[in-house]
Amino acid sequence: MRNRLKVLAVIMALSMTAAAQQKPAAKTKTNSANQLGTHATANLPSEEDVNAFLHETFGYDPQLTWKIIGIRPSQAEGLAEVTVQISGPQGEGPQKFFVTEDGKHAVVGDVIPFGAHPFEKTRELLEKKVTGPARGAAGAAVTVVEFSDLQCPHCKEAAATIERLLAENSNIHFVFQNFPLPMHNWALKAAEYADCVGRASNDAFWKFISAVYAAQTDITAENADQKLTELAETFGLNSKEAAACAAKPETQARVEASVNLGKSLDVNATPTLFINGRPVGVNGNNYDVLKQIVDFAASDK
């Protein structure tokens, strides 16, 4: 068992390194206390069991800390899904592993849908639940949904790739969904402003988010209202109305619903794309892969 824990530690450390490469480095956490929204049931491992396991796995390294995010039943019968936030010198990121029903084994990796049409269920859910601004014909052969964070540097980097994909492929219906990450201190506010701009003018929305990406380094938690109001006004919204709209409970509820939709699809990093239900990462240099997937999705009937 000790060897297996050692292997798991290596695998999870490698996973954390990969996640850190996709996200900006964050400050190392010093608190490893449990912080769960719900308590484990009799069919799930307890918080104490998970903490003991993580202590045995990572306790040798004082620079690694963790926080339990959730313990819940997995989509795969007989497995419990455990999500933890692991922090270290290379950054931080959510990691997931699965515990067997007897509590004797853990599986590191992803549980993915299987079958002749593995992405169809996700595609149907997105078709019913997406509410964000859209571009392209609603009846297009391919629907691309992006979950994005306006404070995320990688979302800014990926924006050019997405723009090229939309410009060079007329058979795409593209939908933007807000997914502000908790680690970003003005992302939620930006999502609320973006929601208001999008409801006021679909055309203005795309200009607004491009402008926010361009101004990322100038926006702080302290000046976010001022900067976002100025950008919203640039694209036709009254500044007072924009600020009032962003603060409305219904706006906040819409953003929260978008985040919850992403979470229901296991989105935990931005940007995340779904191409006809298939989850895909996007960055500044993977256009060719995305194009292949779009072409395949368009022809795969």
Phi, psi and chi 1 to 4 in degrees:
 res  aa     phi    psi   chi1   chi2   chi3   chi4
   1 MET       -  -37.4 -176.7   64.1  175.2      -
   2 ARG   -60.4  -40.4 -171.1  172.3  -62.7  -84.2
   3 ASN   -63.7  -38.3  -72.4  -23.8      -      -
   4 ARG   -65.6  -40.4  -69.2  179.5 -174.8  176.8
   5 LEU   -63.4  -37.4  -71.2  174.6      -      -
   6 LYS   -63.8  -43.0 -166.0  171.9 -178.6 -179.2
   7 VAL   -63.0  -42.8  170.4      -      -      -
   8 LEU   -61.9  -41.0  176.5   62.3      -      -
   9 ALA   -60.9  -42.0      -      -      -      -
  10 VAL   -65.0  -45.9  171.3      -      -      -
  11 ILE   -62.9  -45.6  -68.3  173.1      -      -
  12 MET   -68.6  -34.4  -68.2 -176.6   75.4      -
  13 ALA   -65.3  -40.8      -      -      -      -
  14 LEU   -64.6  -39.8  -70.9  173.1      -      -
  15 SER   -62.6  -40.3  -63.0      -      -      -
  16 MET   -65.9  -37.8 -174.8  177.5   69.1      -
  17 THR   -61.9  -43.4  -59.4      -      -      -
  18 ALA   -63.8  -41.4      -      -      -      -
  19 ALA   -65.0  -38.0      -      -      -      -
  20 ALA   -64.7  -29.4      -      -      -      -
  21 GLN   -71.6  -21.3  -68.6  172.6  -11.6      -
  22 GLN   -94.5  -10.2  -63.9  179.0   -3.5      -
  23 LYS  -129.6  156.2  -59.2  177.0 -176.7  177.8
  24 PRO   -66.1  144.4   21.6  -31.0      -      -
  25 ALA   -60.2  142.4      -      -      -      -
  26 ALA  -123.5  163.0      -      -      -      -
  27 LYS   -66.8  140.0 -136.4  173.4  173.3 -178.8
  28 THR   -66.5  132.5  -58.3      -      -      -
  29 LYS   -76.7  150.2  -71.6 -175.8 -178.9  -68.8
  30 THR  -113.9   -2.4   56.9      -      -      -
  31 ASN  -109.3  120.4  177.9   17.0      -      -
  32 SER  -109.6   22.1   60.4      -      -      -
  33 ALA   -73.2  156.3      -      -      -      -
  34 ASN   -69.0  136.8  -66.0  -19.6      -      -
  35 GLN  -142.2   85.0  -65.7 -174.5   21.8      -
  36 LEU  -110.0  142.3  -76.8  177.5      -      -
  37 GLY   -74.5  -28.2      -      -      -      -
  38 THR  -133.8  158.5   57.5      -      -      -
  39 HIS   -94.0  150.9  -66.7  -72.6      -      -
  40 ALA   -67.1  148.5      -      -      -      -
  41 THR  -100.1 -178.3   68.6      -      -      -
  42 ALA   -63.3  -24.8      -      -      -      -
  43 ASN   -91.0    0.3  -64.5  -35.7      -      -
  44 LEU  -121.1  155.7  -59.5  174.6      -      -
  45 PRO   -64.1  147.0   23.5  -33.5      -      -
  46 SER   -79.4  164.4   67.7      -      -      -
  47 GLU   -59.6  -37.9  -63.6  174.9   40.4      -
  48 GLU   -62.7  -41.8  -68.4   74.4   17.2      -
  49 ASP   -63.5  -44.1  -72.6  -19.6      -      -
  50 VAL   -65.1  -43.7  172.3      -      -      -
  51 ASN   -63.1  -39.6 -101.0  -33.5      -      -
  52 ALA   -64.1  -41.2      -      -      -      -
  53 PHE   -62.8  -46.3  169.6   73.5      -      -
  54 LEU   -66.0  -36.0  -67.1  169.9      -      -
  55 HIS   -62.5  -45.4  172.2   74.0      -      -
  56 GLU   -66.1  -32.1  -74.0  -64.1  -50.7      -
  57 THR   -79.6  -44.3  -54.8      -      -      -
  58 PHE  -115.2   -3.8  -63.7  114.1      -      -
  59 GLY   -63.4  -18.9      -      -      -      -
  60 TYR   -68.0  -21.1   69.1   91.6      -      -
  61 ASP  -111.9  107.2 -172.3  -16.4      -      -
  62 PRO   -66.6  -13.2   24.3  -33.7      -      -
  63 GLN   -84.3  -11.5  -64.1 -173.4   84.5      -
  64 LEU   -98.2  128.9  -69.2  179.9      -      -
  65 THR  -129.1  166.8   59.9      -      -      -
  66 TRP  -147.9  161.7   61.8   85.8      -      -
  67 LYS  -142.2  129.7  177.6  174.6   68.8  174.9
  68 ILE   -77.4  123.6  -59.0  173.3      -      -
  69 ILE   -93.7  -39.7  -63.0  174.7      -      -
  70 GLY  -166.1  148.8      -      -      -      -
  71 ILE  -131.5  117.0  -57.6  172.4      -      -
  72 ARG  -150.3  163.9   65.2  179.0 -174.1  178.4
  73 PRO   -63.9  140.4  -20.6   32.4      -      -
  74 SER   -80.0  161.5  167.3      -      -      -
  75 GLN   -64.1  -25.3  -65.9 -178.7    4.2      -
  76 ALA   -88.2  122.1      -      -      -      -
  77 GLU   -58.4  137.1 -173.3  175.9   -8.9      -
  78 GLY    90.6   -0.4      -      -      -      -
  79 LEU  -121.1  142.6  -67.2  176.4      -      -
  80 ALA  -101.0  136.3      -      -      -      -
  81 GLU   -98.1  121.5  177.4 -176.3  -58.7      -
  82 VAL  -115.0  126.5  179.5      -      -      -
  83 THR  -116.7  128.9  -54.6      -      -      -
  84 VAL  -130.1  150.3  -63.1      -      -      -
  85 GLN   -98.3  115.6 -174.6   87.9   -0.9      -
  86 ILE  -107.7  129.7  -61.8  179.3      -      -
  87 SER  -120.7  141.9  -55.6      -      -      -
  88 GLY  -160.0 -174.5      -      -      -      -
  89 PRO   -58.7  -26.6  -22.6   33.0      -      -
  90 GLN   -90.1    0.8  -64.9  170.9  -38.7      -
  91 GLY   127.2 -163.6      -      -      -      -
  92 GLU  -143.0  158.5   66.8  176.2   10.8      -
  93 GLY  -175.8  153.6      -      -      -      -
  94 PRO   -71.2  136.4   25.0  -31.0      -      -
  95 GLN  -124.4  148.7  -58.5  -61.9  -40.1      -
  96 LYS  -128.0  139.3 -168.9  178.6  -64.8 -177.0
  97 PHE  -143.8  167.5   60.8   91.8      -      -
  98 PHE  -124.2  137.8  -59.3   87.6      -      -
  99 VAL  -113.5  132.8 -179.8      -      -      -
 100 THR   -69.8  161.3   56.6      -      -      -
 101 GLU   -61.4  -31.8 -163.4  168.1   11.4      -
 102 ASP   -80.4   -4.1   60.5    8.1      -      -
 103 GLY    72.9   15.5      -      -      -      -
 104 LYS  -105.5  -11.0  -65.1 -178.8  178.8  179.9
 105 HIS  -139.9  148.3  -58.4  -80.7      -      -
 106 ALA  -124.1  142.5      -      -      -      -
 107 VAL  -118.2  125.7 -179.8      -      -      -
 108 VAL   -98.5  133.3  178.2      -      -      -
 109 GLY   139.9 -161.1      -      -      -      -
 110 ASP  -115.6  139.9  -66.4  -42.4      -      -
 111 VAL   -89.6  118.0  170.5      -      -      -
 112 ILE  -117.2  153.7   61.7  174.8      -      -
 113 PRO   -66.2  148.2   22.4  -31.6      -      -
 114 PHE  -129.4  151.0  176.3   78.6      -      -
 115 GLY   137.8 -178.2      -      -      -      -
 116 ALA   -65.8  -28.7      -      -      -      -
 117 HIS  -132.7   71.7  -57.5  -74.5      -      -
 118 PRO   -65.8  -21.7   24.3  -34.2      -      -
 119 PHE  -103.6    1.2  -50.0  115.1      -      -
 120 GLU   -66.2  -40.9 -168.6   61.2   27.4      -
 121 LYS   -62.5  -42.7 -176.6  177.0  178.8 -178.6
 122 THR   -66.1  -40.9  -61.8      -      -      -
 123 ARG   -59.8  -45.1  178.2 -178.9 -179.1  175.7
 124 GLU   -65.6  -39.9  -69.0  174.4   -6.7      -
 125 LEU   -63.3  -44.0  177.4   64.5      -      -
 126 LEU   -64.7  -39.5  -74.3  168.7      -      -
 127 GLU   -59.6  -33.5  -73.6  178.2   -9.4      -
 128 LYS   -84.1  -31.0  -66.7  177.1 -177.5  176.7
 129 LYS  -106.4  -20.8  -62.3  -73.1 -172.8  178.5
 130 VAL   -65.2  142.2  -68.7      -      -      -
 131 THR  -132.6   -1.6   56.6      -      -      -
 132 GLY   -77.2  170.3      -      -      -      -
 133 PRO   -58.6  147.2  -24.4   35.2      -      -
 134 ALA  -132.2  155.5      -      -      -      -
 135 ARG  -132.3  150.5  -62.1  164.1   62.7  179.2
 136 GLY    87.3  160.7      -      -      -      -
 137 ALA   -63.3  135.0      -      -      -      -
 138 ALA   -62.5  -26.0      -      -      -      -
 139 GLY   -93.9   15.3      -      -      -      -
 140 ALA   -62.2  154.6      -      -      -      -
 141 ALA   -66.1  -26.4      -      -      -      -
 142 VAL  -125.6  130.5  179.3      -      -      -
 143 THR  -110.2  125.1  -63.5      -      -      -
 144 VAL  -113.8  123.8  176.8      -      -      -
 145 VAL  -114.1  127.3  179.4      -      -      -
 146 GLU  -109.9  130.0  177.5 -170.5   11.6      -
 147 PHE  -101.3  119.3  -73.8   85.3      -      -
 148 SER  -138.8  158.4 -169.3      -      -      -
 149 ASP  -124.4  120.9  173.6  -39.5      -      -
 150 LEU   -71.7  -13.2  -65.2  178.7      -      -
 151 GLN   -94.0   -8.0 -169.1  179.0  -13.5      -
 152 CYS   -77.5  119.2  164.9      -      -      -
 153 PRO   -61.0  -32.2  -21.4   32.6      -      -
 154 HIS   -72.6  -29.3  -58.8  -73.4      -      -
 155 CYS   -67.8  -41.2  -62.4      -      -      -
 156 LYS   -60.3  -44.9  174.4 -178.3  176.5  179.2
 157 GLU   -63.2  -39.5  175.8 -169.5   -0.4      -
 158 ALA   -77.1  -17.0      -      -      -      -
 159 ALA   -57.9  -39.0      -      -      -      -
 160 ALA   -65.8  -37.3      -      -      -      -
 161 THR   -64.3  -43.2  -58.5      -      -      -
 162 ILE   -66.3  -41.4  -65.6  172.0      -      -
 163 GLU   -60.3  -42.6  -77.1  -61.2  -39.5      -
 164 ARG   -64.3  -41.3 -179.1 -177.0  172.6 -168.7
 165 LEU   -60.0  -42.7 -168.7   69.9      -      -
 166 LEU   -72.6  -35.9  -61.3  179.2      -      -
 167 ALA   -69.5  -33.5      -      -      -      -
 168 GLU  -100.8    1.7  -62.8 -177.7    3.9      -
 169 ASN  -136.1  104.2  -61.0  -87.6      -      -
 170 SER   -79.5   -6.7   59.2      -      -      -
 171 ASN   -96.8   27.4   61.1  -17.0      -      -
 172 ILE  -114.2  132.4  -66.7  176.0      -      -
 173 HIS  -103.5  116.9  177.7   65.3      -      -
 174 PHE  -110.7  132.5  178.7   74.6      -      -
 175 VAL  -126.9  133.8 -176.5      -      -      -
 176 PHE  -102.1  127.5 -179.4   98.7      -      -
 177 GLN  -120.3  130.4  -69.4  -69.1  141.1      -
 178 ASN   -67.2  134.5  -80.5  -56.9      -      -
 179 PHE  -146.1   66.9 -163.4   82.5      -      -
 180 PRO   -65.3  132.2   24.5  -33.9      -      -
 181 LEU   -87.0  142.6  -63.2  169.2      -      -
 182 PRO   -60.1  -26.7  -22.2   32.5      -      -
 183 MET   -72.7  -13.5   70.7  178.2   70.8      -
 184 HIS  -102.1  125.3  -69.3  150.7      -      -
 185 ASN   -83.8   -9.5   56.4   11.5      -      -
 186 TRP  -127.0    7.2   54.1  -95.7      -      -
 187 ALA   -64.7  -39.3      -      -      -      -
 188 LEU   -64.0  -43.5  177.0   58.2      -      -
 189 LYS   -62.0  -42.2 -169.8  176.3  -66.7  -67.4
 190 ALA   -62.5  -38.4      -      -      -      -
 191 ALA   -63.8  -39.0      -      -      -      -
 192 GLU   -66.9  -43.0  -68.8  163.4   -6.2      -
 193 TYR   -63.0  -43.4  -87.2   85.6      -      -
 194 ALA   -61.1  -40.0      -      -      -      -
 195 ASP   -60.8  -41.9 -179.0   77.3      -      -
 196 CYS   -66.8  -43.7  -69.3      -      -      -
 197 VAL   -62.3  -43.3  174.0      -      -      -
 198 GLY   -62.8  -36.4      -      -      -      -
 199 ARG   -74.4  -27.3  -79.7 -174.1  -76.1  158.5
 200 ALA   -79.0  -38.9      -      -      -      -
 201 SER  -159.4  116.4  168.6      -      -      -
 202 ASN   -63.0  -39.5 -168.6   69.5      -      -
 203 ASP   -65.8  -41.2  -70.4  -20.5      -      -
 204 ALA   -66.3  -29.7      -      -      -      -
 205 PHE   -58.0  -46.8  172.1   82.0      -      -
 206 TRP   -66.9  -34.7  -53.4  105.2      -      -
 207 LYS   -69.6  -37.8  -62.4  173.7 -176.4  176.2
 208 PHE   -63.9  -49.4  175.4   78.9      -      -
 209 ILE   -67.1  -33.3   63.0  170.2      -      -
 210 SER   -63.0  -40.3  -66.9      -      -      -
 211 ALA   -67.8  -37.6      -      -      -      -
 212 VAL   -65.3  -43.8  174.5      -      -      -
 213 TYR   -57.6  -44.3  -74.9  143.4      -      -
 214 ALA   -65.1  -28.7      -      -      -      -
 215 ALA   -99.1    9.6      -      -      -      -
 216 GLN   -48.7  -46.4  -89.3 -175.2   -6.5      -
 217 THR   -70.8  -15.6   56.3      -      -      -
 218 ASP   -94.5  -15.2  -62.2  -35.9      -      -
 219 ILE   -93.6  135.1  -58.4  173.9      -      -
 220 THR  -128.1  170.4   65.9      -      -      -
 221 ALA   -61.0  -32.4      -      -      -      -
 222 GLU   -75.8  -34.7  -68.3   71.4   28.4      -
 223 ASN  -108.4   10.8   70.3   14.6      -      -
 224 ALA   -58.3  -45.5      -      -      -      -
 225 ASP   -58.6  -45.6  -87.4  -52.3      -      -
 226 GLN   -62.9  -50.0  174.6 -164.7  -18.5      -
 227 LYS   -64.9  -44.9  -65.4  -70.6 -173.7 -179.5
 228 LEU   -68.7  -36.0  -66.3  167.5      -      -
 229 THR   -63.9  -43.3  -60.9      -      -      -
 230 GLU   -61.3  -42.9  -70.7  172.7   -4.1      -
 231 LEU   -67.1  -41.1  -69.1  174.3      -      -
 232 ALA   -62.3  -39.9      -      -      -      -
 233 GLU   -66.8  -33.6 -167.8  167.5   28.9      -
 234 THR   -58.3  -32.4  -60.5      -      -      -
 235 PHE  -105.6   27.6  -59.6  110.8      -      -
 236 GLY   104.1   -2.3      -      -      -      -
 237 LEU   -94.2  142.8  -90.9   74.7      -      -
 238 ASN   -66.8  131.7  176.2  -79.0      -      -
 239 SER   -60.0  -43.1   58.7      -      -      -
 240 LYS   -66.7  -39.3  -70.0 -176.8  179.2  179.6
 241 GLU   -67.0  -38.7  -69.6  177.7   -2.9      -
 242 ALA   -63.2  -46.3      -      -      -      -
 243 ALA   -64.2  -41.2      -      -      -      -
 244 ALA   -65.7  -40.7      -      -      -      -
 245 CYS   -63.1  -43.4  175.7      -      -      -
 246 ALA   -62.4  -28.7      -      -      -      -
 247 ALA   -88.4   -6.3      -      -      -      -
 248 LYS   -69.8  141.2  -73.2 -177.9  177.8  178.9
 249 PRO   -58.0  -35.6  -26.0   35.0      -      -
 250 GLU   -68.4  -31.9   53.4  -97.7   40.3      -
 251 THR   -67.6  -46.4  -60.7      -      -      -
 252 GLN   -60.8  -36.5  -63.4  163.5   -0.9      -
 253 ALA   -67.5  -36.6      -      -      -      -
 254 ARG   -66.0  -42.4  -75.9  171.5   60.5   87.2
 255 VAL   -64.9  -42.9  172.9      -      -      -
 256 GLU   -60.9  -39.9 -176.6  178.4    3.1      -
 257 ALA   -64.2  -37.7      -      -      -      -
 258 SER   -65.2  -42.7 -176.9      -      -      -
 259 VAL   -63.0  -43.7  170.5      -      -      -
 260 ASN   -64.4  -35.5  -71.8  -22.8      -      -
 261 LEU   -61.8  -46.6  174.2   60.3      -      -
 262 GLY   -60.0  -44.9      -      -      -      -
 263 LYS   -61.6  -36.1  -72.5 -179.7  177.1  178.5
 264 SER   -65.7  -19.0   74.2      -      -      -
 265 LEU  -105.4   15.7  -60.8  171.7      -      -
 266 ASP    65.9   25.7  -73.8  -26.8      -      -
 267 VAL   -70.8  126.2  173.9      -      -      -
 268 ASN  -137.3    6.5   56.3   30.9      -      -
 269 ALA  -149.4  155.8      -      -      -      -
 270 THR  -125.1  148.6   55.2      -      -      -
 271 PRO   -82.3  144.8   31.0  -34.8      -      -
 272 THR  -121.4  129.4  -65.1      -      -      -
 273 LEU  -106.6  150.9  -63.1 -174.4      -      -
 274 PHE  -123.2  117.9  -71.8   88.3      -      -
 275 ILE  -104.9  106.1  -59.7  176.7      -      -
 276 ASN    48.3   42.3  -83.5    5.8      -      -
 277 GLY    90.3  -11.5      -      -      -      -
 278 ARG   -84.6  122.1  177.4 -161.3  -65.0  -96.9
 279 PRO   -73.4  133.4   25.5  -31.3      -      -
 280 VAL  -142.6  138.0 -177.0      -      -      -
 281 GLY   -82.0  157.3      -      -      -      -
 282 VAL  -140.7  140.3   55.0      -      -      -
 283 ASN  -144.9 -164.3   54.4   49.7      -      -
 284 GLY   -80.1   -5.1      -      -      -      -
 285 ASN  -139.7   24.7   58.4    9.3      -      -
 286 ASN  -117.5   32.7   69.9  -20.5      -      -
 287 TYR   -57.4  -45.2  172.3   82.6      -      -
 288 ASP   -59.5  -40.3  -69.1  -19.4      -      -
 289 VAL   -65.7  -45.1  173.3      -      -      -
 290 LEU   -61.1  -40.6  -65.1  176.7      -      -
 291 LYS   -62.1  -41.7  177.3   71.1  163.8   69.8
 292 GLN   -61.9  -42.0  -73.4  178.5  -42.2      -
 293 ILE   -68.1  -40.3  -65.3  173.3      -      -
 294 VAL   -62.1  -46.5  166.1      -      -      -
 295 ASP   -62.3  -39.8  -70.3  -15.7      -      -
 296 PHE   -66.0  -43.9  177.3   76.6      -      -
 297 ALA   -62.8  -36.5      -      -      -      -
 298 ALA   -67.2  -32.1      -      -      -      -
 299 SER   -98.5  -11.5   62.8      -      -      -
 300 ASP   -88.1   88.0 -172.9   36.2      -      -
 301 LYS  -105.8      -  -58.1  -62.7 -177.8 -177.0
